[in-house]
Amino acid sequence: MTRPLLATPPAWVSEGRFNLGTFAAPLTEVNPLEAAFGPRWRRRLRLKEWQHFAVVSDRWYLSLALFDAKWLALAQICLFDRAAGRTYFYERRVPPWRMRLPATLFDARAEFARGGFRLAFENQLGRAEGGRHVIELQAPAARGLPAVRGRFELDERLAPAEGGVTPLVVSLPLPNGGALYSHKCVMPCAGELEVDGEIIRFEEGRAYALADVHKGFYPWVMTWKWATGGAAGEGGVRGFNLTDNQVVDQDAYNENCLWLDGGLHLLPPVRFEIAGGVAAVGRPWRIRDRRGQVDLTFEPEAIRTVDINVGLLRSRYRGPFGAFRGRIAAGEGDLEVDGWFGMCEDFYLRA
């Protein structure tokens, strides 16, 4: 590990400057518009924000997102049925002024609802009885897609010694002088999903969830590759986050980590290799680092694609779901990753 776990500052931005690093606890004040980074109106227009949650069982992967790029805003519900090999994707393009994402995860709500479509995240890290997230989703039947609804509770108690978890909280420099803030966590979850009248229960101890909350002043062109996977069972909830993005000096600043038994293990920079290049994201992926700590193969089972090309705005998204195999060295030895269920992303946005 080349980067330290730092004491959490009182705010993301202090006296106009980003506080950079990997922090030991969540930020209670996330104030990007206070950065001395160009005029305030430009900061507001350049800030990209999202809240994304994945809810995963041995059969289902749910990817749920509220995304605000200021020029474009999206609400997305994506369900992948691993047993049937089917993907159900519901999306609403939202006028940017109608998407408002909260600053922090302390007793804050993010929601979009219109025409029978609803996606809501109740973030309650500040609750006295322990941190949690409550997710509610609903989408009507349309164009061959079934009606869906669901409700889930995610357990993000911030006390690993008492069965809780340590989230990954980072502030990382970007090449244009900006920075990104991210809060990620793999955690237990439970809830219920209804698809076309069929009730599917996600039981605690057999399902996991991922929180991915993000704000950043990215360059005009944004790119990254991302992988996340996990497992839940007798060994508790385990998971990882691996990214290769535009962050400056990834030896000192990155968001790569492993969660085991609620504990956080930091990992070095990684590189993604796709057999046949990015045009062949349905082929196996290889994710490795220079030190030999991470060596994973990802086998896609289905791919979600989103392409937008409107004037100067262009987006290309490839998000395959599938299984990871290999090993990650953390702590006292190697961890075998044998069929952990998750997803990867190859992302490009010009906005």
C-alpha positions as a Markdown table, in Angstrom:
| # | Residue | x | y | z |
|---|---|---|---|---|
| 1 | Met | 0.0 | 0.0 | 0.0 |
| 2 | Thr | 1.5 | 3.3 | -1.1 |
| 3 | Arg | -1.2 | 5.7 | 0.1 |
| 4 | Pro | -2.2 | 6.3 | 3.7 |
| 5 | Leu | -5.7 | 6.3 | 5.2 |
| 6 | Leu | -6.1 | 9.9 | 6.4 |
| 7 | Ala | -8.1 | 11.5 | 9.1 |
| 8 | Thr | -11.3 | 12.9 | 7.5 |
| 9 | Pro | -11.3 | 16.6 | 7.0 |
| 10 | Pro | -14.2 | 18.8 | 8.1 |
| 11 | Ala | -15.2 | 19.4 | 4.4 |
| 12 | Trp | -14.2 | 18.4 | 0.9 |
| 13 | Val | -13.1 | 22.0 | 0.1 |
| 14 | Ser | -11.4 | 24.2 | 2.7 |
| 15 | Glu | -10.4 | 27.8 | 1.8 |
| 16 | Gly | -11.1 | 27.1 | -1.9 |
| 17 | Arg | -8.8 | 24.1 | -2.1 |
| 18 | Phe | -9.7 | 20.4 | -2.4 |
| 19 | Asn | -8.7 | 18.2 | 0.5 |
| 20 | Leu | -7.1 | 15.2 | -1.3 |
| 21 | Gly | -6.6 | 11.7 | -0.2 |
| 22 | Thr | -8.3 | 8.5 | 1.1 |
| 23 | Phe | -10.2 | 9.1 | 4.3 |
| 24 | Ala | -11.0 | 7.0 | 7.3 |
| 25 | Ala | -14.7 | 8.0 | 7.6 |
| 26 | Pro | -17.4 | 9.7 | 5.4 |
| 27 | Leu | -17.3 | 13.4 | 4.8 |
| 28 | Thr | -20.0 | 15.3 | 6.5 |
| 29 | Glu | -19.7 | 18.4 | 4.3 |
| 30 | Val | -19.3 | 17.9 | 0.5 |
| 31 | Asn | -19.1 | 21.5 | -0.9 |
| 32 | Pro | -17.7 | 21.4 | -4.4 |
| 33 | Leu | -18.9 | 24.8 | -5.5 |
| 34 | Glu | -16.7 | 26.4 | -2.8 |
| 35 | Ala | -13.6 | 25.3 | -4.8 |
| 36 | Ala | -11.5 | 28.1 | -6.3 |
| 37 | Phe | -11.8 | 26.5 | -9.7 |
| 38 | Gly | -13.0 | 29.0 | -12.3 |
| 39 | Pro | -16.1 | 31.1 | -11.9 |
| 40 | Arg | -19.0 | 29.7 | -9.9 |
| 41 | Trp | -21.4 | 29.4 | -12.9 |
| 42 | Arg | -18.8 | 27.4 | -14.7 |
| 43 | Arg | -18.2 | 25.1 | -11.7 |
| 44 | Arg | -22.0 | 24.5 | -11.5 |
| 45 | Leu | -22.2 | 23.6 | -15.1 |
| 46 | Arg | -19.1 | 21.3 | -15.1 |
| 47 | Leu | -20.0 | 19.4 | -11.9 |
| 48 | Lys | -21.0 | 15.7 | -12.7 |
| 49 | Glu | -22.9 | 14.0 | -9.9 |
| 50 | Trp | -24.6 | 10.6 | -9.4 |
| 51 | Gln | -25.9 | 8.2 | -6.9 |
| 52 | His | -25.7 | 4.5 | -8.0 |
| 53 | Phe | -26.6 | 1.4 | -6.1 |
| 54 | Ala | -26.3 | -2.2 | -7.1 |
| 55 | Val | -28.3 | -4.9 | -5.4 |
| 56 | Val | -27.1 | -8.4 | -6.1 |
| 57 | Ser | -28.2 | -12.0 | -5.3 |
| 58 | Asp | -26.9 | -15.2 | -6.8 |
| 59 | Arg | -29.4 | -14.8 | -9.7 |
| 60 | Trp | -30.2 | -11.0 | -10.0 |
| 61 | Tyr | -28.1 | -7.9 | -10.5 |
| 62 | Leu | -29.9 | -4.6 | -10.1 |
| 63 | Ser | -28.2 | -1.4 | -11.3 |
| 64 | Leu | -30.0 | 1.7 | -10.1 |
| 65 | Ala | -28.8 | 5.2 | -10.9 |
| 66 | Leu | -29.6 | 8.9 | -10.7 |
| 67 | Phe | -27.1 | 10.7 | -12.9 |
| 68 | Asp | -26.7 | 14.5 | -13.4 |
| 69 | Ala | -24.2 | 15.8 | -16.0 |
| 70 | Lys | -25.9 | 19.2 | -16.0 |
| 71 | Trp | -26.3 | 19.1 | -19.8 |
| 72 | Leu | -28.0 | 15.7 | -19.4 |
| 73 | Ala | -29.7 | 13.9 | -16.5 |
| 74 | Leu | -30.8 | 10.3 | -16.4 |
| 75 | Ala | -32.8 | 8.0 | -14.1 |
| 76 | Gln | -32.0 | 4.3 | -14.8 |
| 77 | Ile | -33.4 | 1.0 | -13.5 |
| 78 | Cys | -31.5 | -2.0 | -15.0 |
| 79 | Leu | -32.3 | -5.6 | -14.0 |
| 80 | Phe | -30.2 | -8.6 | -15.1 |
| 81 | Asp | -31.7 | -12.1 | -14.6 |
| 82 | Arg | -28.7 | -14.3 | -14.7 |
| 83 | Ala | -30.7 | -17.6 | -14.9 |
| 84 | Ala | -32.6 | -16.5 | -18.0 |
| 85 | Gly | -29.8 | -14.4 | -19.5 |
| 86 | Arg | -32.2 | -11.4 | -19.8 |
| 87 | Thr | -31.7 | -7.7 | -19.2 |
| 88 | Tyr | -34.6 | -5.3 | -18.4 |
| 89 | Phe | -33.7 | -1.7 | -18.9 |
| 90 | Tyr | -35.9 | 1.3 | -17.9 |
| 91 | Glu | -34.6 | 4.8 | -18.5 |
| 92 | Arg | -35.9 | 8.3 | -18.2 |
| 93 | Arg | -34.1 | 11.3 | -19.6 |
| 94 | Val | -34.7 | 14.1 | -17.2 |
| 95 | Pro | -34.5 | 17.9 | -17.7 |
| 96 | Pro | -31.3 | 18.8 | -15.8 |
| 97 | Trp | -33.1 | 21.3 | -13.6 |
| 98 | Arg | -35.4 | 18.5 | -12.3 |
| 99 | Met | -32.5 | 16.4 | -11.0 |
| 100 | Arg | -31.3 | 17.5 | -7.6 |
| 101 | Leu | -28.8 | 15.2 | -5.8 |
| 102 | Pro | -28.1 | 15.9 | -2.1 |
| 103 | Ala | -24.6 | 16.9 | -0.9 |
| 104 | Thr | -24.0 | 14.1 | 1.5 |
| 105 | Leu | -25.4 | 10.7 | 2.7 |
| 106 | Phe | -26.4 | 12.0 | 6.1 |
| 107 | Asp | -30.2 | 11.9 | 6.3 |
| 108 | Ala | -30.7 | 13.0 | 2.7 |
| 109 | Arg | -33.0 | 11.8 | -0.1 |
| 110 | Ala | -32.5 | 11.5 | -3.8 |
| 111 | Glu | -35.6 | 10.8 | -6.0 |
| 112 | Phe | -37.1 | 11.0 | -9.4 |
| 113 | Ala | -40.7 | 10.2 | -10.2 |
| 114 | Arg | -42.8 | 10.7 | -13.3 |
| 115 | Gly | -45.5 | 8.8 | -15.1 |
| 116 | Gly | -45.4 | 5.6 | -13.0 |
| 117 | Phe | -41.6 | 5.5 | -13.0 |
| 118 | Arg | -40.0 | 6.1 | -9.6 |
| 119 | Leu | -36.5 | 5.7 | -8.2 |
| 120 | Ala | -35.8 | 6.9 | -4.6 |
| 121 | Phe | -32.7 | 6.6 | -2.4 |
| 122 | Glu | -33.1 | 7.4 | 1.3 |
| 123 | Asn | -29.6 | 7.8 | 2.7 |
| 124 | Gln | -29.5 | 7.6 | 6.5 |
| 125 | Leu | -25.9 | 7.4 | 7.6 |
| 126 | Gly | -26.6 | 9.7 | 10.5 |
| 127 | Arg | -29.3 | 7.6 | 12.2 |
| 128 | Ala | -28.6 | 6.8 | 15.8 |
| 129 | Glu | -29.6 | 3.1 | 15.4 |
| 130 | Gly | -27.0 | 2.7 | 12.6 |
| 131 | Gly | -26.4 | 3.8 | 9.0 |
| 132 | Arg | -28.6 | 2.5 | 6.3 |
| 133 | His | -30.0 | 3.2 | 2.8 |
| 134 | Val | -33.6 | 2.5 | 1.7 |
| 135 | Ile | -34.2 | 2.0 | -2.0 |
| 136 | Glu | -37.6 | 2.0 | -3.7 |
| 137 | Leu | -38.1 | 1.5 | -7.4 |
| 138 | Gln | -41.0 | 1.2 | -9.7 |
| 139 | Ala | -41.4 | 1.1 | -13.5 |
| 140 | Pro | -44.6 | 0.4 | -15.6 |
| 141 | Ala | -44.8 | -2.2 | -18.3 |
| 142 | Ala | -43.7 | -0.8 | -21.7 |
| 143 | Arg | -42.4 | -1.9 | -25.1 |
| 144 | Gly | -42.1 | -5.6 | -24.1 |
| 145 | Leu | -40.8 | -4.8 | -20.7 |
| 146 | Pro | -42.7 | -6.1 | -17.6 |
| 147 | Ala | -43.9 | -4.0 | -14.8 |
| 148 | Val | -41.4 | -4.0 | -11.9 |
| 149 | Arg | -41.2 | -2.7 | -8.3 |
| 150 | Gly | -39.0 | -3.2 | -5.3 |
| 151 | Arg | -37.9 | -2.1 | -1.9 |
| 152 | Phe | -34.5 | -2.8 | -0.3 |
| 153 | Glu | -32.7 | -1.9 | 2.9 |
| 154 | Leu | -28.9 | -1.7 | 2.9 |
| 155 | Asp | -26.8 | -1.9 | 6.1 |
| 156 | Glu | -24.0 | 0.6 | 6.2 |
| 157 | Arg | -23.3 | 0.8 | 9.9 |
| 158 | Leu | -20.0 | 2.5 | 10.3 |
| 159 | Ala | -18.5 | 0.2 | 12.9 |
| 160 | Pro | -16.7 | -2.9 | 11.6 |
| 161 | Ala | -15.9 | -4.2 | 15.0 |
| 162 | Glu | -19.6 | -4.4 | 15.7 |
| 163 | Gly | -20.6 | -6.0 | 12.4 |
| 164 | Gly | -20.5 | -2.8 | 10.4 |
| 165 | Val | -18.4 | -1.7 | 7.5 |
| 166 | Thr | -15.7 | 0.8 | 6.5 |
| 167 | Pro | -16.6 | 2.7 | 3.3 |
| 168 | Leu | -14.1 | 3.9 | 0.7 |
| 169 | Val | -14.1 | 7.7 | 0.9 |
| 170 | Val | -11.7 | 9.5 | -1.5 |
| 171 | Ser | -10.9 | 12.9 | -3.0 |
| 172 | Leu | -8.7 | 12.5 | -6.1 |
| 173 | Pro | -7.0 | 15.1 | -8.4 |
| 174 | Leu | -8.1 | 15.3 | -12.1 |
| 175 | Pro | -5.8 | 16.6 | -14.9 |
| 176 | Asn | -7.8 | 19.9 | -15.5 |
| 177 | Gly | -7.1 | 21.1 | -11.9 |
| 178 | Gly | -10.4 | 19.7 | -10.7 |
| 179 | Ala | -11.0 | 16.8 | -8.4 |
| 180 | Leu | -13.5 | 14.0 | -7.7 |
| 181 | Tyr | -15.2 | 12.9 | -4.5 |
| 182 | Ser | -16.4 | 9.3 | -4.2 |
| 183 | His | -18.1 | 7.3 | -1.4 |
| 184 | Lys | -18.2 | 3.5 | -2.1 |
| 185 | Cys | -19.2 | 0.6 | 0.1 |
| 186 | Val | -20.1 | -3.1 | -0.2 |
| 187 | Met | -22.6 | -4.1 | 2.4 |
| 188 | Pro | -25.3 | -6.5 | 3.5 |
| 189 | Cys | -28.8 | -6.0 | 2.2 |
| 190 | Ala | -32.3 | -7.5 | 2.1 |
| 191 | Gly | -35.6 | -6.7 | 0.3 |
| 192 | Glu | -38.0 | -7.7 | -2.3 |
| 193 | Leu | -38.3 | -7.4 | -6.1 |
| 194 | Glu | -41.5 | -8.0 | -8.1 |
| 195 | Val | -41.1 | -8.6 | -11.8 |
| 196 | Asp | -44.3 | -9.1 | -13.8 |
| 197 | Gly | -46.1 | -10.3 | -10.7 |
| 198 | Glu | -43.4 | -12.7 | -9.6 |
| 199 | Ile | -42.0 | -12.0 | -6.1 |
| 200 | Ile | -38.2 | -12.4 | -5.7 |
| 201 | Arg | -36.8 | -12.1 | -2.1 |
| 202 | Phe | -33.3 | -11.0 | -1.4 |
| 203 | Glu | -32.3 | -12.5 | 1.9 |
| 204 | Glu | -29.7 | -11.0 | 4.2 |
| 205 | Gly | -26.7 | -13.3 | 4.2 |
| 206 | Arg | -27.3 | -14.3 | 0.6 |
| 207 | Ala | -27.3 | -10.9 | -1.1 |
| 208 | Tyr | -25.0 | -7.9 | -1.1 |
| 209 | Ala | -25.2 | -4.2 | -2.2 |
| 210 | Leu | -22.8 | -1.6 | -3.5 |
| 211 | Ala | -23.1 | 2.1 | -3.0 |
| 212 | Asp | -21.4 | 4.4 | -5.5 |
| 213 | Val | -21.9 | 8.1 | -4.8 |
| 214 | His | -19.8 | 10.5 | -6.8 |
| 215 | Lys | -19.2 | 14.2 | -7.6 |
| 216 | Gly | -16.5 | 15.5 | -9.9 |
| 217 | Phe | -15.2 | 18.3 | -12.0 |
| 218 | Tyr | -14.1 | 16.2 | -15.0 |
| 219 | Pro | -12.5 | 17.4 | -18.2 |
| 220 | Trp | -14.7 | 18.0 | -21.3 |
| 221 | Val | -14.1 | 14.3 | -22.2 |
| 222 | Met | -14.7 | 11.8 | -19.4 |
| 223 | Thr | -13.4 | 8.2 | -19.6 |
| 224 | Trp | -12.9 | 5.2 | -17.3 |
| 225 | Lys | -13.0 | 1.5 | -17.0 |
| 226 | Trp | -14.5 | 0.1 | -13.8 |
| 227 | Ala | -15.1 | -3.3 | -12.2 |
| 228 | Thr | -17.0 | -4.3 | -9.1 |
| 229 | Gly | -17.9 | -7.7 | -7.8 |
| 230 | Gly | -18.8 | -9.4 | -4.6 |
| 231 | Ala | -20.2 | -12.4 | -2.8 |
| 232 | Ala | -22.3 | -13.1 | 0.3 |
| 233 | Gly | -22.5 | -16.3 | 2.3 |
| 234 | Glu | -20.9 | -18.0 | 5.2 |
| 235 | Gly | -17.8 | -15.8 | 4.9 |
| 236 | Gly | -19.9 | -12.7 | 5.2 |
| 237 | Val | -20.1 | -10.0 | 2.6 |
| 238 | Arg | -17.0 | -9.5 | 0.4 |
| 239 | Gly | -16.4 | -7.3 | -2.5 |
| 240 | Phe | -14.0 | -5.1 | -4.5 |
| 241 | Asn | -13.8 | -1.8 | -6.4 |
| 242 | Leu | -11.3 | -1.4 | -9.2 |
| 243 | Thr | -11.0 | 1.6 | -11.6 |
| 244 | Asp | -8.6 | 2.9 | -14.2 |
| 245 | Asn | -9.7 | 6.5 | -14.9 |
| 246 | Gln | -8.3 | 10.1 | -15.4 |
| 247 | Val | -7.0 | 10.6 | -11.9 |
| 248 | Val | -3.5 | 12.1 | -11.7 |
| 249 | Asp | -0.8 | 10.0 | -10.1 |
| 250 | Gln | -2.7 | 6.8 | -9.4 |
| 251 | Asp | 0.1 | 5.4 | -7.2 |
| 252 | Ala | -0.8 | 8.1 | -4.7 |
| 253 | Tyr | -4.5 | 8.6 | -5.6 |
| 254 | Asn | -6.9 | 5.9 | -6.6 |
| 255 | Glu | -10.2 | 4.2 | -5.6 |
| 256 | Asn | -9.1 | 0.5 | -5.7 |
| 257 | Cys | -10.0 | -1.6 | -2.6 |
| 258 | Leu | -11.2 | -4.8 | -1.2 |
| 259 | Trp | -13.8 | -5.3 | 1.5 |
| 260 | Leu | -13.6 | -8.3 | 3.8 |
| 261 | Asp | -15.7 | -8.8 | 7.0 |
| 262 | Gly | -16.5 | -5.1 | 6.9 |
| 263 | Gly | -12.8 | -4.1 | 6.8 |
| 264 | Leu | -11.3 | -2.0 | 4.0 |
| 265 | His | -8.0 | -3.0 | 2.3 |
| 266 | Leu | -6.5 | -0.5 | -0.1 |
| 267 | Leu | -5.1 | -1.8 | -3.5 |
| 268 | Pro | -2.7 | -0.4 | -6.0 |
| 269 | Pro | -3.4 | 1.0 | -9.5 |
| 270 | Val | -4.8 | -1.6 | -12.1 |
| 271 | Arg | -4.9 | -1.9 | -15.8 |
| 272 | Phe | -7.8 | -3.4 | -17.9 |
| 273 | Glu | -7.2 | -5.5 | -20.9 |
| 274 | Ile | -10.1 | -6.6 | -23.2 |
| 275 | Ala | -9.5 | -9.4 | -25.7 |
| 276 | Gly | -10.1 | -7.7 | -29.1 |
| 277 | Gly | -10.1 | -4.2 | -27.7 |
| 278 | Val | -12.9 | -2.0 | -26.4 |
| 279 | Ala | -15.1 | -2.9 | -29.5 |
| 280 | Ala | -15.2 | -6.4 | -28.1 |
| 281 | Val | -16.4 | -5.9 | -24.5 |
| 282 | Gly | -18.3 | -9.1 | -24.7 |
| 283 | Arg | -15.1 | -11.0 | -24.6 |
| 284 | Pro | -13.1 | -11.8 | -21.4 |
| 285 | Trp | -11.5 | -8.9 | -19.5 |
| 286 | Arg | -8.2 | -9.1 | -17.6 |
| 287 | Ile | -7.6 | -6.8 | -14.6 |
| 288 | Arg | -4.1 | -6.7 | -13.2 |
| 289 | Asp | -1.6 | -4.5 | -11.3 |
| 290 | Arg | 2.1 | -4.2 | -11.7 |
| 291 | Arg | 2.9 | -5.7 | -8.3 |
| 292 | Gly | 0.9 | -8.9 | -8.7 |
| 293 | Gln | -1.6 | -8.1 | -6.0 |
| 294 | Val | -4.6 | -8.2 | -8.4 |
| 295 | Asp | -5.1 | -10.8 | -11.1 |
| 296 | Leu | -8.7 | -11.2 | -12.2 |
| 297 | Thr | -10.5 | -12.5 | -15.3 |
| 298 | Phe | -14.0 | -11.3 | -16.0 |
| 299 | Glu | -16.3 | -13.4 | -18.2 |
| 300 | Pro | -19.3 | -11.3 | -19.5 |
| 301 | Glu | -22.7 | -13.0 | -19.6 |
| 302 | Ala | -24.8 | -10.0 | -20.9 |
| 303 | Ile | -24.1 | -6.4 | -22.0 |
| 304 | Arg | -26.0 | -3.2 | -21.4 |
| 305 | Thr | -25.2 | -0.5 | -23.9 |
| 306 | Val | -26.2 | 3.2 | -24.0 |
| 307 | Asp | -25.3 | 5.5 | -26.9 |
| 308 | Ile | -26.2 | 9.2 | -27.1 |
| 309 | Asn | -25.1 | 11.5 | -29.9 |
| 310 | Val | -26.8 | 14.9 | -29.8 |
| 311 | Gly | -24.8 | 17.9 | -31.2 |
| 312 | Leu | -21.7 | 18.4 | -29.0 |
| 313 | Leu | -23.0 | 15.8 | -26.5 |
| 314 | Arg | -21.8 | 12.3 | -27.0 |
| 315 | Ser | -21.9 | 9.3 | -24.7 |
| 316 | Arg | -20.8 | 5.7 | -25.2 |
| 317 | Tyr | -21.5 | 3.2 | -22.4 |
| 318 | Arg | -20.8 | -0.5 | -22.3 |
| 319 | Gly | -21.7 | -2.3 | -19.1 |
| 320 | Pro | -21.3 | -6.1 | -19.1 |
| 321 | Phe | -22.6 | -8.3 | -16.3 |
| 322 | Gly | -20.8 | -11.5 | -15.4 |
| 323 | Ala | -18.4 | -13.5 | -13.1 |
| 324 | Phe | -14.9 | -12.8 | -11.8 |
| 325 | Arg | -12.2 | -15.4 | -11.2 |
| 326 | Gly | -8.7 | -15.1 | -10.0 |
| 327 | Arg | -7.0 | -13.7 | -6.8 |
| 328 | Ile | -6.5 | -10.5 | -4.8 |
| 329 | Ala | -3.6 | -10.3 | -2.3 |
| 330 | Ala | -4.6 | -8.3 | 0.7 |
| 331 | Gly | -3.8 | -8.5 | 4.4 |
| 332 | Glu | -2.1 | -11.7 | 5.3 |
| 333 | Gly | -2.5 | -13.7 | 2.1 |
| 334 | Asp | -4.2 | -14.3 | -1.2 |
| 335 | Leu | -8.0 | -14.3 | -1.5 |
| 336 | Glu | -9.4 | -16.6 | -4.2 |
| 337 | Val | -12.1 | -15.0 | -6.2 |
| 338 | Asp | -14.1 | -17.9 | -7.6 |
| 339 | Gly | -17.2 | -16.8 | -9.6 |
| 340 | Trp | -18.0 | -13.6 | -7.8 |
| 341 | Phe | -20.9 | -11.9 | -9.5 |
| 342 | Gly | -20.6 | -8.3 | -10.7 |
| 343 | Met | -20.1 | -6.0 | -13.6 |
| 344 | Cys | -17.6 | -3.9 | -15.6 |
| 345 | Glu | -17.9 | -0.6 | -17.4 |
| 346 | Asp | -16.2 | 1.0 | -20.4 |
| 347 | Phe | -17.4 | 4.6 | -20.3 |
| 348 | Tyr | -16.9 | 7.7 | -22.5 |
| 349 | Leu | -18.8 | 11.0 | -22.2 |
| 350 | Arg | -18.2 | 14.3 | -24.0 |
| 351 | Ala | -20.3 | 16.9 | -22.3 |
